Each structure stands twice: as C-alpha cells, then as structure tokens.
C-alpha cells in the first residue's frame, strides 16, 4: 500500500466535453481527488476534447461548474488534450522508429470487409500492411498509423480494484494511433498525456478496463513506466439497471437545483462504491484521511435517493443558518415570490427551528413559507371556525398572556404553552390548531413553540391580533 504521505502521487480526472458532468463522472473526480489528497499528492484535470465534432464550450463550462460546485479544485491549470496534438504525433513517430507502429494504406471499404471476415472467423482484425514496407509512392497516399501489438503473448494488468486482469495479444487488434487526417486517437493521446503529466494512478470507471490492455502495451513499447490502474464499477440505478435518464437527474448541476448541499453530495458519492467500515456520515477531513483504493468494492453501486436525502438532511442540520437562508431565499425567488428587504433576516431567525424538518433546500423552502407571510395573513377558510367562539376567546387569553411573557426562548415558550393548557383545563390539541392557523394562515409550520420562536415576539403577537380582528 502506498504510504499516507507521498507527494509523487498524481491523479487526474479526464472528462470528454460532449455533455454535462454526470454523477458517475463526479464520483470518479472525487475518488481521484481524495486519493491524491490523502497522500499529499496532486489532483489534475484534463479535458479530452479531441472529438472536435462533439466537444462543445457549453459542455466544458458545465464540467468546470460541476467541479466548482463540488469544490473539487485541481492543483494546476487544466490541460486540454486537443492542444497537445503535435506532441501526440511526435510520439507516433517514435513508435514508428521503434517498429512498434506501421502505416496502413488499406481503404476504409476494404478495412470494413476484412473486419467483417475476421469477426465471422472469431479472430481479431489484422491489416495486410502489418508486415509490408510502403514504397515512396505509397507514402503519398492517405493512410492511418496503427500500433503493432507484440505477437504472441499476453498483456497483464494488476488492477488496484479488479485484481490481476489479462488478455491474449492475439485477441486485441492493432489499434489506430493516427487517423488518415493526422488526428490522434483516444488511447494514444491518453497514454502520452498521462505520461507527460506525471500521472501515477489512473482511477476511472471499469468501462475503460479493456482500454487498459491497449494502453499498457503502448506504455511498454515506449519503455515508459505504467501507472497504477484502478477501475471502479459503474453506478447503477435503484433497480440495478445501468444508470439512465429514466432514473432521474444525472447531471451534477441538477442535484444542486434539487436542493442538495455539495458537502452532502461529496459524503454520499464517497460512500457510493467505497466503504470505511460502517461509517456513513463523515466530513471532508475524514474522507481524505480514510480513502484508499482497497475500500472500493467490485460490484456496481446503486443510486439511492432516500439515502442521499438522509445524508443531505444531516448536513443541512449542521449548515450555517445564514448560508441556508440565502439558499432558501433563492428558491423563493425562483418560484416567483415577491420578497421584502427584511425577508433574509427573518429566514435566518427561523432557520434553527425549521431546518431539522427538511431533507433538501427545496423542502426547507416549503417549510419556511409561513415566515414570509405578509400581515394581515389570509386565514385558511376551514381554520376560521377555530378562531371564533370559546376557542377564539382562549386564543385571546393566550395572546394577552404572551404579551406579558418576558422570554421568547423556545424552551421557555414550550413550558409557558404547557402551563397555559393546564390552566385552561384542556389538552393542547384543543389549542394548537387555532394558534397555528392564526400564526401561519394555512397551518403549515413546526410545533407552536418553534413557530413562535421562528417568527419572533412582535411578529407573533401581531399575527395573533390580526387573526382575532378578522373573526370579530
């Protein structure tokens, strides 16, 4: 096992900018980040934008926005793979000189026919140019450059997650290194960039496991040391099927919009396929201290929205009230609510009494609607009878009593409400609904003592006065 402090360790997250940063990519980034940070190493980001037709600026922005929201910041400026094409071609020239690559002049149509024949015969495709020397005239024709895999033999990868994995070289084809237009291909570019960036550990999804065989051969052909490969099982949906759009949000920014906190998402993602004993709830410092590759399981992890909400509720309870109030204010604004200048302060005051009732910021916004009500509140029609007759007289007595009450501490309020109910010789169930209706209009709020504390003394008494005025 690598020591807990090894500055030579370099990991990288290398997404393709052909779409948003999905939850699987976010977890890969997190695992790379945690592994490097535990060892005092470096975490780097590389944008693999060699597919010019599918790569977009919007996708690049979405990737960096997602990483920024998760607070996974690289230790150096990002590398853009397309800008390194000249270096990739330089390495191909070296492979040609070493005899580890060759020029293939077979047309696309002929290659397709030969590949179909090889598939039918259950063997790997092999170009007729593998052992032919091109003439001067040949060199003027369009062609690709292929890697010449060594035959016979096996390539063995000691994967830090999957264990020893091997492939027969005869089962691998001679992959294209340079296309006919001179652009480098994925497997070549990845090897060159990882080598040049000093990457020591390649931590990625196990859908790349077969690429490891081809990439390992390229490393060997160049006499470059291989990095440690660690291929993580993919994330599946709650039903065990491969994660897809039908399972819900996948883009990281969508989780932000659904009301999850970044620290909760980091906590949840860290446990999605990795474990440290039975620990479920832990912060960033603990994750950096504990994370290691031997804690990653071999079975696919399942996305569990209930567990994510549970983790998020935990971190919301610990979150700063000012921060939560700002987030809730943004939700109310997005919902089209007209807000006043003092509303943020009112939300900050209410946060300690409502945040333990919600699992997401969106739910917290639902729970805080009563705080932002404008006086006089419109009393819910079904609640009006609760504020008339004997019940209304009781609420008036409670209002008068609360006017004389010096402390507005929630625990003192609980005791005062209990004492009032005992003096009235009724259970609090006979009082609570009417008080709640007067304080909130529609009856949605925490328990009465917390509602009073959340609203504050003057607002609470004012709302009780308004409600009694409406029912006279």
Wavefront OBJ file of the C-alpha trace (Angstrom):
o trace
v 0.000 0.000 0.000
v 1.223 3.498 -0.790
v 2.222 5.472 2.291
v -0.206 8.052 3.592
v 2.152 10.853 2.552
v 3.666 10.522 -0.905
v 3.955 13.758 -2.906
v 4.866 11.756 -6.001
v 1.262 10.587 -6.302
v -0.542 12.311 -9.175
v -4.139 11.558 -10.156
v -6.267 13.075 -12.853
v -9.898 13.470 -13.839
v -10.201 13.439 -17.626
v -13.763 14.006 -18.884
v -14.803 14.385 -22.511
v -16.716 17.652 -23.072
v -19.518 16.052 -25.055
v -22.164 16.521 -22.338
v -22.707 17.561 -18.745
v -20.795 16.305 -15.722
v -22.900 13.311 -14.665
v -22.917 11.716 -11.237
v -20.590 8.889 -12.310
v -18.003 11.384 -13.516
v -18.391 13.390 -10.333
v -17.672 10.294 -8.243
v -14.605 9.495 -10.372
v -13.344 13.043 -9.852
v -13.941 12.748 -6.107
v -12.101 9.414 -5.820
v -9.110 10.842 -7.705
v -9.167 13.956 -5.535
v -9.372 12.033 -2.260
v -6.635 9.569 -3.229
v -4.224 12.368 -4.099
v -5.072 14.485 -1.069
v -4.605 11.638 1.394
v -1.042 11.253 0.168
v -0.122 14.892 -0.167
v -0.004 14.433 -3.946
v -1.565 16.341 -6.840
v -5.026 16.180 -8.382
v -5.165 17.317 -12.016
v -7.901 17.877 -14.595
v -7.598 17.173 -18.304
v -10.324 17.923 -20.846
v -10.252 15.240 -23.534
v -11.564 17.335 -26.391
v -10.026 15.537 -29.374
v -13.526 14.730 -30.710
v -13.983 18.166 -32.254
v -17.426 17.472 -33.701
v -18.971 16.538 -30.338
v -16.941 18.708 -27.963
v -18.636 21.982 -27.031
v -17.778 25.047 -24.985
v -21.053 24.660 -23.097
v -20.022 21.152 -22.048
v -16.599 22.384 -20.920
v -18.298 25.066 -18.827
v -20.740 22.524 -17.376
v -17.836 20.286 -16.314
v -15.994 23.091 -14.543
v -19.204 24.417 -12.995
v -19.923 20.948 -11.613
v -16.412 20.537 -10.215
v -16.574 24.018 -8.719
v -19.915 23.282 -7.034
v -18.440 20.096 -5.582
v -15.360 22.101 -4.529
v -13.004 19.696 -6.289
v -10.292 22.054 -7.455
v -7.256 20.933 -9.436
v -3.777 21.736 -8.195
v -2.661 23.020 -11.604
v -4.280 24.673 -14.618
v -6.363 22.241 -16.684
v -4.848 20.532 -19.705
v -6.768 20.493 -22.986
v -5.942 17.396 -24.978
v -6.575 18.844 -28.438
v -3.864 21.467 -27.891
v -1.318 18.653 -27.487
v -1.889 17.020 -30.893
v 1.633 17.860 -32.088
v 3.117 16.041 -29.079
v 0.904 13.027 -29.791
v 2.149 12.880 -33.399
v 5.711 13.152 -32.155
v 5.226 10.022 -30.057
v 3.717 8.192 -33.028
v 6.902 8.977 -34.978
v 8.885 7.449 -32.128
v 6.739 4.315 -32.218
v 7.285 4.055 -35.985
v 11.042 4.318 -35.481
v 10.913 1.597 -32.822
v 8.941 -0.688 -35.133
v 6.021 -0.616 -32.706
v 3.751 1.063 -35.266
v 3.161 0.840 -39.010
v 1.408 2.706 -41.774
v -1.796 1.127 -43.063
v -2.924 2.112 -46.569
v -5.994 -0.135 -46.649
v -9.093 1.779 -47.745
v -11.997 2.227 -45.376
v -14.159 -0.060 -47.514
v -11.539 -2.809 -47.616
v -10.908 -2.453 -43.872
v -14.624 -2.913 -43.229
v -14.717 -6.065 -45.358
v -11.649 -7.569 -43.689
v -13.018 -6.718 -40.251
v -16.298 -8.474 -41.047
v -14.375 -11.556 -42.209
v -12.307 -11.571 -39.020
v -15.443 -11.267 -36.906
v -17.071 -14.163 -38.718
v -13.946 -16.250 -38.134
v -13.859 -15.181 -34.468
v -10.424 -13.665 -34.666
v -9.026 -10.169 -34.297
v -8.821 -7.982 -37.390
v -5.323 -7.750 -38.831
v -4.244 -5.327 -41.532
v -2.422 -6.702 -44.586
v 0.066 -3.846 -44.107
v 1.251 -5.107 -40.712
v 4.334 -6.741 -42.260
v 4.646 -4.760 -45.505
v 7.050 -1.909 -46.190
v 5.413 1.012 -48.010
v 7.002 2.374 -51.158
v 7.694 6.045 -51.778
v 4.549 6.181 -53.880
v 2.545 4.571 -51.076
v 3.609 7.287 -48.664
v 1.864 9.902 -50.763
v -1.482 8.162 -50.322
v -3.917 8.689 -47.416
v -3.315 6.217 -44.620
v -3.637 5.597 -40.914
v -0.900 4.634 -38.462
v -1.560 1.517 -36.392
v 0.063 0.139 -33.275
v 1.901 -3.155 -33.902
v 0.969 -5.280 -30.905
v 3.546 -7.908 -29.977
v 2.661 -11.454 -31.035
v 2.386 -13.897 -29.419
v 1.974 -13.021 -25.756
v -0.331 -11.736 -23.074
v -0.782 -8.331 -21.503
v -1.306 -8.445 -17.743
v -2.642 -5.519 -15.725
v -2.519 -5.652 -11.933
v -5.551 -3.524 -11.265
v -5.848 -1.987 -7.787
v -9.592 -2.710 -7.730
v -10.197 -5.590 -10.141
v -7.073 -7.577 -9.283
v -4.959 -9.240 -11.974
v -6.590 -8.997 -15.397
v -5.025 -10.399 -18.575
v -5.722 -10.530 -22.291
v -4.198 -12.560 -25.069
v -2.468 -10.227 -27.510
v -3.948 -12.213 -30.387
v -7.413 -11.177 -29.178
v -6.576 -7.476 -29.493
v -6.405 -5.726 -32.833
v -3.744 -3.286 -33.968
v -5.455 -0.117 -32.887
v -5.257 3.060 -34.953
v -2.928 5.672 -33.438
v -3.293 8.372 -36.088
v -6.299 8.776 -38.363
v -5.868 9.493 -42.038
v -6.297 13.226 -41.370
v -3.400 13.137 -38.895
v -5.509 13.454 -35.744
v -4.512 11.229 -32.807
v -6.901 8.676 -31.343
v -8.075 8.343 -27.755
v -5.849 5.538 -26.483
v -2.677 7.130 -27.820
v -3.497 10.603 -26.513
v -4.388 9.279 -23.054
v -1.081 7.431 -22.686
v 1.011 10.381 -23.850
v -0.841 12.888 -21.700
v -0.814 10.727 -18.575
v 2.923 10.144 -19.007
v 3.745 13.779 -19.634
v 1.554 14.940 -16.722
v 3.309 12.510 -14.377
v 0.116 10.626 -13.574
v 0.876 7.743 -11.228
v -2.651 6.408 -10.647
v -5.389 6.142 -13.276
v -8.672 5.848 -11.359
v -11.664 5.589 -13.690
v -14.814 3.609 -14.499
v -14.498 -0.075 -15.328
v -15.952 0.580 -18.779
v -12.346 1.585 -19.546
v -10.876 -1.746 -18.433
v -10.338 -3.030 -21.993
v -8.601 0.243 -22.841
v -6.099 -0.553 -20.105
v -4.851 -3.534 -22.120
v -4.140 -1.429 -25.195
v -2.719 1.461 -23.195
v -0.434 -0.859 -21.209
v 1.043 -2.155 -24.473
v 1.744 1.392 -25.646
v 3.495 2.200 -22.350
v 5.609 -0.928 -22.724
v 6.506 -0.152 -26.346
v 7.794 3.273 -25.303
v 9.653 1.925 -22.245
v 7.551 4.204 -20.064
v 6.502 3.059 -16.580
v 2.844 2.158 -16.405
v 0.652 3.991 -13.898
v -1.335 2.016 -11.357
v -4.721 1.286 -12.895
v -7.839 1.250 -10.697
v -11.108 0.568 -12.490
v -14.227 1.375 -10.468
v -17.543 -0.446 -11.037
v -20.140 1.826 -12.592
v -23.151 3.321 -10.827
v -26.489 1.648 -11.496
v -30.000 2.923 -10.929
v -32.099 1.915 -7.902
v -33.450 -1.037 -9.925
v -29.963 -2.394 -10.611
v -30.033 -1.443 -14.293
v -27.382 0.737 -15.888
v -27.948 4.341 -14.899
v -30.004 6.261 -17.432
v -32.165 9.358 -17.669
v -35.230 7.417 -16.590
v -33.667 7.014 -13.137
v -33.789 10.758 -12.545
v -31.249 13.535 -12.561
v -27.714 12.598 -13.551
v -26.038 15.949 -14.102
v -24.324 17.318 -11.030
v -25.851 20.762 -11.515
v -29.302 19.160 -11.456
v -28.627 17.846 -7.952
v -27.717 21.367 -6.882
v -31.035 22.564 -8.296
v -32.847 19.783 -6.430
v -31.695 21.221 -3.136
v -28.680 19.118 -2.191
v -25.629 20.608 -0.482
v -22.194 19.997 -2.027
v -20.766 18.566 1.215
v -23.672 16.112 1.337
v -23.062 15.086 -2.263
v -19.358 14.547 -1.545
v -20.226 12.439 1.510
v -22.792 10.411 -0.443
v -20.598 9.917 -3.514
v -17.656 8.818 -1.379
v -19.815 6.009 0.032
v -21.163 5.074 -3.393
v -18.962 2.075 -4.089
v -16.397 2.692 -1.332
v -16.599 1.956 2.368
v -14.729 2.635 5.582
v -16.261 0.083 7.913
v -19.851 1.030 8.691
v -19.232 4.782 8.638
v -21.971 6.551 6.671
v -21.781 10.206 7.701
v -18.385 11.889 7.598
v -16.828 15.163 6.564
v -14.143 16.061 4.072
v -11.258 15.778 6.533
v -12.279 12.252 7.478
v -12.755 11.270 3.829
v -9.246 12.491 2.981
v -7.826 10.619 5.941
v -9.650 7.334 5.267
v -9.887 6.989 1.493
v -7.921 4.198 -0.130
v -8.385 2.007 -3.178
v -8.743 -1.188 -1.179
v -12.070 0.092 0.166
v -13.635 0.122 -3.309
v -15.980 -2.792 -3.973
v -16.123 -4.819 -7.168
v -19.913 -4.758 -7.537
v -21.741 -1.828 -9.152
v -23.080 0.732 -6.687
v -26.771 1.617 -6.732
v -28.050 5.157 -6.684
v -30.351 5.545 -3.671
v -32.246 8.819 -3.471
v -33.592 8.084 0.020
v -30.064 7.623 1.341
v -28.892 10.763 -0.454
v -31.747 12.704 1.160
v -30.823 11.243 4.567
v -27.207 12.345 4.141
v -28.316 15.763 2.947
v -30.625 16.214 5.947
v -27.661 15.536 8.233
v -25.508 18.195 6.595
v -28.374 20.694 6.483
v -28.742 20.401 10.252
v -25.041 21.268 10.575
v -25.057 24.024 7.951
v -24.660 27.701 8.787
v -28.057 29.412 9.168
v -27.046 32.434 7.077
v -25.990 30.170 4.231
v -29.223 28.169 4.339
v -31.302 31.330 4.470
v -29.642 32.665 1.312
v -30.234 29.332 -0.466
v -33.891 29.275 0.599
v -34.317 32.891 -0.449
v -33.080 31.953 -3.934
v -35.654 29.153 -4.107
v -38.486 31.518 -3.147
v -37.285 33.996 -5.771
v -37.152 31.262 -8.419
v -40.719 30.316 -7.508
v -41.825 33.867 -8.257
v -42.472 35.022 -4.701
v -42.264 38.754 -4.094
v -39.725 39.265 -1.321
v -39.094 42.167 1.013
v -35.752 43.561 2.155
v -36.119 42.100 5.650
v -37.014 38.571 4.490
v -33.472 37.207 4.583
v -33.082 38.279 8.194
v -36.446 36.692 9.019
v -35.331 33.435 7.411
v -32.035 33.465 9.326
v -34.001 33.874 12.559
v -36.263 30.960 11.660
v -33.589 28.508 10.458
v -32.730 26.876 13.817
v -36.396 25.959 14.284
v -37.210 24.603 10.825
v -34.088 23.082 9.266
v -34.432 19.775 11.087
v -37.792 19.232 9.347
v -36.403 19.184 5.790
v -34.174 16.884 3.752
v -33.408 19.304 0.910
v -33.266 23.046 0.423
v -36.459 22.788 -1.639
v -38.244 21.142 1.275
v -36.793 23.800 3.549
v -38.317 26.454 1.309
v -41.677 24.682 1.652
v -41.269 24.717 5.436
v -40.460 28.438 5.588
v -43.392 29.836 3.623
v -45.133 30.846 6.854
v -42.143 33.025 7.833
v -42.512 35.203 4.744
v -46.254 35.798 5.075
v -47.421 39.420 4.935
v -49.717 40.785 7.613
v -52.610 40.554 7.872
v -52.486 36.899 6.825
v -55.345 35.421 4.894
v -56.684 32.751 7.255
v -57.439 29.454 5.582
v -61.249 29.197 5.307
v -61.509 25.881 7.131
v -59.475 27.327 10.005
v -61.719 30.370 10.607
v -64.121 28.495 12.942
v -61.120 27.707 15.185
v -60.754 31.422 15.925
v -64.348 32.107 16.971
v -66.469 31.329 19.988
v -64.864 29.689 23.004
v -61.742 28.766 21.008
v -61.285 32.361 19.919
v -61.668 33.597 23.493
v -58.982 31.132 24.559
v -56.622 32.387 21.853
v -57.236 35.953 23.066
v -56.289 34.922 26.601
v -53.136 33.266 25.276
v -52.244 36.394 23.328
v -52.644 38.545 26.438
v -50.527 36.119 28.436
v -47.767 36.052 25.805
v -47.716 39.868 25.777
v -46.542 39.721 29.372
v -44.070 36.933 28.705
v -40.508 38.232 29.050
v -38.528 35.387 27.464
v -39.034 34.311 23.867
v -36.727 31.317 24.170
v -38.219 28.215 22.550
v -37.864 26.083 25.683
v -39.452 28.757 27.837
v -42.259 29.076 25.298
v -42.888 25.330 25.420
v -43.203 25.484 29.193
v -45.495 28.516 29.022
v -47.793 26.883 26.470
v -47.984 23.748 28.575
v -48.819 25.776 31.689
v -51.493 27.701 29.789
v -53.143 24.500 28.592
v -53.189 23.134 32.144
v -54.785 26.325 33.476
v -57.396 26.168 30.736
v -58.020 22.523 31.709
v -57.791 21.326 28.100
v -55.299 19.286 26.172
v -53.016 21.318 23.933
v -54.639 19.589 20.959
v -57.621 21.866 21.602
v -55.415 24.942 21.384
v -52.658 24.152 18.873
v -54.634 24.112 15.597
v -56.201 27.505 16.282
v -52.876 29.069 17.276
v -51.203 27.591 14.201
v -53.943 28.953 11.932
v -53.543 32.423 13.441
v -49.768 32.355 13.092
v -49.487 30.830 9.612
v -52.806 31.247 7.826
v -52.700 27.791 6.274
v -51.480 25.658 9.173
v -48.056 24.629 7.762
v -45.296 25.147 10.351
v -43.266 23.359 13.036
v -44.698 22.925 16.550
v -46.203 26.020 18.125
v -43.282 26.942 20.383
v -40.865 26.735 17.452
v -43.269 28.669 15.227
v -43.449 31.462 17.812
v -39.660 31.462 18.190
v -39.149 31.439 14.425
v -41.451 34.411 13.916
v -40.174 36.389 16.883
v -42.146 38.159 19.571
v -43.526 41.182 17.723
v -44.494 39.293 14.566
v -46.168 36.507 16.558
v -48.249 38.890 18.695
v -49.141 40.942 15.655
v -50.397 37.878 13.786
v -52.481 36.762 16.758
v -54.031 40.254 16.923
v -54.767 40.243 13.179
v -56.417 36.834 13.292
v -58.681 37.791 16.182
v -59.624 41.020 14.410
v -60.665 39.084 11.280
v -63.067 36.856 13.204
v -64.889 39.528 15.177
l 1 2 3 4 5 6 7 8 9 10 11 12 13 14 15 16 17 18 19 20 21 22 23 24 25 26 27 28 29 30 31 32 33 34 35 36 37 38 39 40 41 42 43 44 45 46 47 48 49 50 51 52 53 54 55 56 57 58 59 60 61 62 63 64 65 66 67 68 69 70 71 72 73 74 75 76 77 78 79 80 81 82 83 84 85 86 87 88 89 90 91 92 93 94 95 96 97 98 99 100 101 102 103 104 105 106 107 108 109 110 111 112 113 114 115 116 117 118 119 120 121 122 123 124 125 126 127 128 129 130 131 132 133 134 135 136 137 138 139 140 141 142 143 144 145 146 147 148 149 150 151 152 153 154 155 156 157 158 159 160 161 162 163 164 165 166 167 168 169 170 171 172 173 174 175 176 177 178 179 180 181 182 183 184 185 186 187 188 189 190 191 192 193 194 195 196 197 198 199 200 201 202 203 204 205 206 207 208 209 210 211 212 213 214 215 216 217 218 219 220 221 222 223 224 225 226 227 228 229 230 231 232 233 234 235 236 237 238 239 240 241 242 243 244 245 246 247 248 249 250 251 252 253 254 255 256 257 258 259 260 261 262 263 264 265 266 267 268 269 270 271 272 273 274 275 276 277 278 279 280 281 282 283 284 285 286 287 288 289 290 291 292 293 294 295 296 297 298 299 300 301 302 303 304 305 306 307 308 309 310 311 312 313 314 315 316 317 318 319 320 321 322 323 324 325 326 327 328 329 330 331 332 333 334 335 336 337 338 339 340 341 342 343 344 345 346 347 348 349 350 351 352 353 354 355 356 357 358 359 360 361 362 363 364 365 366 367 368 369 370 371 372 373 374 375 376 377 378 379 380 381 382 383 384 385 386 387 388 389 390 391 392 393 394 395 396 397 398 399 400 401 402 403 404 405 406 407 408 409 410 411 412 413 414 415 416 417 418 419 420 421 422 423 424 425 426 427 428 429 430 431 432 433 434 435 436 437 438 439 440 441 442 443 444 445 446 447 448 449 450 451 452 453 454 455 456 457 458 459 460 461 462 463 464 465 466 467 468 469 470 471 472
